[in-house]
Amino acid sequence: MDALYTAVATATHGREGRAVSSDGRIDLALAMPVELGGDGQGSNPEQLFAAGYAACFGSALGLVGRQAKVDVSDAAVTAEVGIGKQGEGFGLKVTLRIELPDTVDQATGRKLVETAHQVCPYSNATRGNIDVDLVIE
């Protein structure tokens, strides 16, 4: 694959440090969530992954909607990213909650969401590695 764009970010001190993008637009403190024994006084990698996945999936949905001539511009995608023990290490699971406009019927909506799941780079990167549940609301 030839990259059309490459994002660059650096994290220091793991989950208790900072994450900074090369252009400086992202510069935030990182902290373990309270549920994992931290103080929760910063963002965490799961939140960043959730934000990226939700935005990327929303863009993929918009693309397939335009191709199918179905207006999904008012759709909203919420990504829930869970972390837990998996074998000797840790693993992730994702639920994508997709709110489609009332003008999109259930069958069309399901087809668009499933097609977006085939197009979305995050979905392609996680396929076979992370369980991803698609929930249309």
Backbone as CSV, one residue per row, in Angstrom:
resi,resn,N_x,N_y,N_z,CA_x,CA_y,CA_z,C_x,C_y,C_z
1,MET,0.844,-1.180,0.000,0.000,0.000,0.000,0.885,1.238,0.000
2,ASP,0.553,2.194,-0.841,1.211,3.489,-0.818,0.374,4.407,0.065
3,ALA,0.990,4.940,1.114,0.271,5.808,2.043,-0.062,7.140,1.378
4,LEU,-1.311,7.567,1.498,-1.738,8.876,1.017,-1.454,9.946,2.061
5,TYR,-1.372,9.529,3.316,-1.116,10.428,4.440,-0.534,9.585,5.557
6,THR,0.377,10.141,6.311,0.949,9.454,7.465,0.859,10.367,8.680
7,ALA,0.156,9.924,9.700,0.079,10.652,10.964,1.260,10.223,11.827
8,VAL,1.807,11.170,12.564,2.944,10.877,13.429,2.646,11.428,14.820
9,ALA,2.781,10.589,15.823,2.607,11.019,17.208,3.630,10.285,18.069
10,THR,4.032,10.948,19.138,5.000,10.364,20.066,4.397,10.355,21.455
11,ALA,4.527,9.215,22.121,4.091,9.102,23.521,5.325,8.848,24.375
12,THR,5.368,9.530,25.501,6.454,9.321,26.453,5.877,8.834,27.769
13,HIS,6.598,7.984,28.443,6.226,7.470,29.765,4.936,6.660,29.752
14,GLY,4.633,6.013,28.628,3.483,5.115,28.553,2.175,5.765,28.929
15,ARG,1.393,5.037,29.714,0.050,5.493,30.088,0.058,6.621,31.112
16,GLU,1.211,6.980,31.617,1.310,8.050,32.625,2.142,9.214,32.094
17,GLY,2.124,9.418,30.780,2.969,10.451,30.185,2.192,11.445,29.364
18,ARG,2.706,11.715,28.166,2.089,12.652,27.234,2.056,12.024,25.862
19,ALA,1.078,12.456,25.068,1.010,12.102,23.655,0.980,13.405,22.868
20,VAL,1.868,13.498,21.883,1.992,14.720,21.106,2.086,14.348,19.625
21,SER,1.254,14.997,18.806,1.341,14.775,17.359,2.455,15.648,16.794
22,SER,2.970,15.238,15.642,4.098,15.955,15.045,3.749,17.400,14.694
23,ASP,2.476,17.691,14.438,2.077,19.066,14.115,1.648,19.855,15.349
24,GLY,1.670,19.214,16.524,1.330,19.888,17.773,-0.150,20.055,18.032
25,ARG,-1.019,19.600,17.126,-2.460,19.759,17.334,-2.970,18.867,18.462
26,ILE,-2.300,17.749,18.656,-2.607,16.904,19.811,-1.434,17.013,20.766
27,ASP,-1.723,17.390,21.979,-0.710,17.471,23.031,-1.467,17.300,24.339
28,LEU,-1.508,16.054,24.804,-2.322,15.816,25.988,-1.672,14.871,26.980
29,ALA,-2.062,15.097,28.206,-1.590,14.254,29.301,-2.294,12.911,29.232
30,LEU,-1.542,11.863,29.532,-2.093,10.515,29.576,-2.129,10.049,31.018
31,ALA,-3.141,9.261,31.350,-3.252,8.719,32.705,-4.042,7.419,32.656
32,MET,-3.716,6.537,33.552,-4.487,5.302,33.685,-5.892,5.654,34.146
33,PRO,-6.902,4.987,33.588,-8.259,5.218,34.092,-8.390,4.700,35.523
34,VAL,-9.312,5.266,36.234,-9.555,4.861,37.623,-9.817,3.361,37.704
35,GLU,-10.555,2.825,36.713,-10.916,1.405,36.714,-9.697,0.488,36.629
36,LEU,-8.571,1.031,36.157,-7.341,0.238,36.064,-6.326,0.643,37.133
37,GLY,-6.795,1.387,38.137,-5.936,1.745,39.259,-5.253,3.093,39.152
38,GLY,-5.583,3.877,38.130,-4.976,5.191,37.970,-5.822,6.285,38.582
39,ASP,-5.357,7.514,38.389,-6.114,8.645,38.926,-7.106,9.220,37.913
40,GLY,-7.033,8.774,36.654,-7.987,9.225,35.646,-7.836,10.682,35.263
41,GLN,-6.711,11.293,35.591,-6.528,12.722,35.348,-5.920,13.029,33.980
42,GLY,-6.191,12.187,33.028,-5.709,12.409,31.665,-6.452,11.486,30.724
43,SER,-6.162,11.619,29.463,-6.745,10.721,28.464,-6.012,9.395,28.508
44,ASN,-6.583,8.393,27.869,-5.905,7.095,27.810,-5.988,6.553,26.385
45,PRO,-5.145,5.583,26.052,-5.111,5.067,24.695,-6.450,4.529,24.198
46,GLU,-7.255,3.962,25.083,-8.545,3.429,24.653,-9.475,4.554,24.211
47,GLN,-9.430,5.688,24.903,-10.240,6.838,24.495,-9.792,7.358,23.134
48,LEU,-8.489,7.424,22.934,-7.956,7.918,21.664,-8.326,6.972,20.523
49,PHE,-8.226,5.669,20.779,-8.606,4.679,19.772,-10.100,4.782,19.463
50,ALA,-10.918,4.945,20.505,-12.370,5.073,20.322,-12.701,6.295,19.475
51,ALA,-12.069,7.414,19.753,-12.327,8.634,18.988,-11.925,8.453,17.528
52,GLY,-10.759,7.874,17.303,-10.296,7.647,15.939,-11.190,6.693,15.182
53,TYR,-11.572,5.591,15.837,-12.403,4.581,15.178,-13.776,5.170,14.854
54,ALA,-14.375,5.895,15.798,-15.698,6.484,15.561,-15.659,7.453,14.386
55,ALA,-14.646,8.310,14.338,-14.540,9.285,13.250,-14.287,8.595,11.917
56,CYS,-13.404,7.616,11.910,-13.069,6.905,10.678,-14.277,6.129,10.154
57,PHE,-14.983,5.439,11.059,-16.152,4.675,10.631,-17.231,5.617,10.102
58,GLY,-17.403,6.763,10.749,-18.369,7.743,10.266,-18.048,8.215,8.857
59,SER,-16.758,8.412,8.579,-16.350,8.805,7.232,-16.611,7.696,6.225
60,ALA,-16.316,6.457,6.607,-16.573,5.317,5.720,-18.069,5.188,5.438
61,LEU,-18.892,5.396,6.465,-20.342,5.338,6.295,-20.813,6.435,5.344
62,GLY,-20.244,7.620,5.483,-20.591,8.712,4.575,-20.229,8.390,3.133
63,LEU,-19.070,7.784,2.943,-18.632,7.392,1.601,-19.593,6.388,0.975
64,VAL,-19.907,5.317,1.698,-20.796,4.302,1.115,-22.208,4.845,0.962
65,GLY,-22.609,5.751,1.836,-23.917,6.393,1.686,-23.990,7.213,0.408
66,ARG,-22.949,8.004,0.148,-22.925,8.797,-1.085,-22.932,7.890,-2.310
67,GLN,-22.160,6.806,-2.260,-22.117,5.883,-3.391,-23.486,5.250,-3.648
68,ALA,-24.235,4.990,-2.562,-25.567,4.383,-2.693,-26.663,5.437,-2.859
69,LYS,-26.257,6.710,-2.850,-27.205,7.830,-2.964,-28.221,7.832,-1.817
70,VAL,-27.690,7.550,-0.615,-28.492,7.584,0.608,-27.850,8.610,1.544
71,ASP,-28.642,9.577,1.995,-28.116,10.636,2.858,-27.973,10.138,4.299
72,VAL,-26.734,9.953,4.714,-26.450,9.556,6.100,-25.612,10.632,6.783
73,SER,-25.688,11.859,6.278,-24.859,12.941,6.807,-25.164,13.259,8.268
74,ASP,-26.347,12.903,8.744,-26.688,13.147,10.151,-26.440,11.923,11.036
75,ALA,-25.765,10.926,10.522,-25.456,9.731,11.323,-24.441,10.087,12.401
76,ALA,-24.481,9.344,13.485,-23.498,9.488,14.567,-22.955,8.104,14.902
77,VAL,-21.655,8.044,15.155,-21.015,6.784,15.508,-20.357,6.949,16.872
78,THR,-20.691,6.052,17.776,-20.064,6.011,19.098,-19.284,4.717,19.196
79,ALA,-18.005,4.825,19.508,-17.166,3.636,19.675,-16.905,3.418,21.159
80,GLU,-17.174,2.203,21.600,-16.867,1.797,22.975,-15.708,0.812,22.891
81,VAL,-14.587,1.165,23.492,-13.394,0.319,23.443,-13.118,-0.189,24.854
82,GLY,-13.200,-1.509,25.001,-12.924,-2.136,26.286,-11.553,-2.795,26.271
83,ILE,-10.917,-2.826,27.422,-9.627,-3.488,27.577,-9.744,-4.495,28.705
84,GLY,-9.122,-5.631,28.538,-9.161,-6.654,29.577,-8.068,-7.683,29.373
85,LYS,-7.919,-8.544,30.349,-6.918,-9.606,30.275,-7.252,-10.544,29.121
86,GLN,-6.213,-10.931,28.398,-6.346,-11.885,27.304,-5.068,-12.721,27.300
87,GLY,-5.190,-13.948,27.757,-4.009,-14.785,27.880,-3.038,-14.177,28.874
88,GLU,-1.792,-14.082,28.472,-0.765,-13.493,29.341,-0.748,-11.970,29.286
89,GLY,-1.428,-11.409,28.301,-1.410,-9.962,28.126,-2.798,-9.360,28.227
90,PHE,-3.021,-8.383,27.395,-4.292,-7.676,27.379,-4.844,-7.651,25.960
91,GLY,-6.147,-7.514,25.857,-6.804,-7.429,24.567,-7.861,-6.348,24.587
92,LEU,-8.357,-6.034,23.410,-9.390,-5.021,23.258,-10.646,-5.637,22.666
93,LYS,-11.771,-4.994,22.927,-13.021,-5.315,22.248,-13.693,-3.987,21.930
94,VAL,-14.467,-3.984,20.858,-15.084,-2.741,20.403,-16.560,-2.967,20.113
95,THR,-17.374,-2.017,20.521,-18.763,-1.940,20.085,-18.920,-0.609,19.373
96,LEU,-19.397,-0.669,18.126,-19.712,0.543,17.389,-21.218,0.716,17.401
97,ARG,-21.678,1.818,17.957,-23.105,2.140,18.003,-23.369,3.208,16.941
98,ILE,-24.150,2.833,15.942,-24.399,3.709,14.809,-25.839,4.195,14.858
99,GLU,-26.000,5.508,14.947,-27.322,6.128,14.912,-27.529,6.681,13.507
100,LEU,-28.461,6.079,12.790,-28.755,6.505,11.426,-29.940,7.462,11.420
101,PRO,-30.019,8.325,10.411,-31.184,9.215,10.305,-32.472,8.389,10.176
102,ASP,-33.562,8.933,10.672,-34.867,8.260,10.611,-35.307,7.986,9.179
103,THR,-34.756,8.702,8.223,-35.139,8.543,6.818,-34.549,7.282,6.181
104,VAL,-33.627,6.617,6.888,-32.987,5.409,6.347,-33.681,4.186,6.928
105,ASP,-34.256,3.342,6.037,-34.955,2.152,6.533,-33.942,1.136,7.071
106,GLN,-34.445,0.221,7.870,-33.594,-0.738,8.594,-32.719,-1.577,7.661
107,ALA,-33.284,-2.121,6.590,-32.517,-2.982,5.675,-31.415,-2.201,4.972
108,THR,-31.748,-1.006,4.510,-30.745,-0.165,3.849,-29.659,0.220,4.839
109,GLY,-30.063,0.601,6.035,-29.105,0.980,7.065,-28.144,-0.144,7.396
110,ARG,-28.663,-1.348,7.548,-27.826,-2.511,7.855,-26.809,-2.742,6.736
111,LYS,-27.268,-2.638,5.494,-26.369,-2.857,4.354,-25.278,-1.788,4.315
112,LEU,-25.642,-0.537,4.541,-24.653,0.540,4.543,-23.629,0.354,5.656
113,VAL,-24.085,-0.011,6.843,-23.178,-0.210,7.976,-22.227,-1.372,7.701
114,GLU,-22.745,-2.468,7.177,-21.888,-3.618,6.880,-20.889,-3.298,5.774
115,THR,-21.298,-2.508,4.789,-20.371,-2.102,3.737,-19.309,-1.161,4.297
116,ALA,-19.718,-0.234,5.150,-18.755,0.673,5.781,-17.729,-0.113,6.591
117,HIS,-18.166,-1.194,7.213,-17.261,-2.026,8.014,-16.206,-2.695,7.129
118,GLN,-16.514,-2.906,5.857,-15.550,-3.474,4.913,-14.601,-2.405,4.375
119,VAL,-15.042,-1.149,4.368,-14.276,-0.043,3.798,-13.386,0.643,4.838
120,CYS,-13.848,0.764,6.053,-13.161,1.533,7.102,-11.763,0.975,7.396
121,PRO,-10.726,1.804,7.345,-9.375,1.335,7.654,-9.228,0.765,9.067
122,TYR,-9.920,1.334,10.040,-9.842,0.795,11.404,-10.465,-0.596,11.451
123,SER,-11.588,-0.771,10.775,-12.225,-2.090,10.733,-11.309,-3.099,10.053
124,ASN,-10.668,-2.676,8.981,-9.755,-3.578,8.283,-8.541,-3.918,9.140
125,ALA,-8.062,-2.956,9.918,-6.895,-3.201,10.772,-7.224,-4.125,11.940
126,THR,-8.459,-4.061,12.425,-8.826,-4.855,13.602,-9.406,-6.217,13.247
127,ARG,-9.860,-6.377,12.008,-10.535,-7.622,11.598,-9.649,-8.830,11.896
128,GLY,-10.208,-9.786,12.634,-9.475,-10.996,12.984,-8.620,-10.844,14.228
129,ASN,-8.490,-9.611,14.729,-7.672,-9.354,15.916,-8.484,-8.899,17.120
130,ILE,-9.551,-8.154,16.838,-10.383,-7.564,17.890,-11.837,-7.854,17.542
131,ASP,-12.603,-8.290,18.528,-14.042,-8.467,18.312,-14.687,-7.097,18.173
132,VAL,-15.411,-6.888,17.081,-16.108,-5.629,16.836,-17.583,-5.946,16.632
133,ASP,-18.428,-5.399,17.498,-19.871,-5.560,17.379,-20.455,-4.293,16.757
134,LEU,-21.301,-4.473,15.764,-21.987,-3.360,15.118,-23.418,-3.304,15.642
135,VAL,-23.788,-2.191,16.238,-25.128,-2.027,16.797,-25.762,-0.813,16.130
136,ILE,-26.856,-1.043,15.418,-27.570,0.060,14.778,-28.687,0.499,15.704
137,GLU,-28.662,1.765,16.040,-29.649,2.290,17.011,-30.599,3.251,16.339
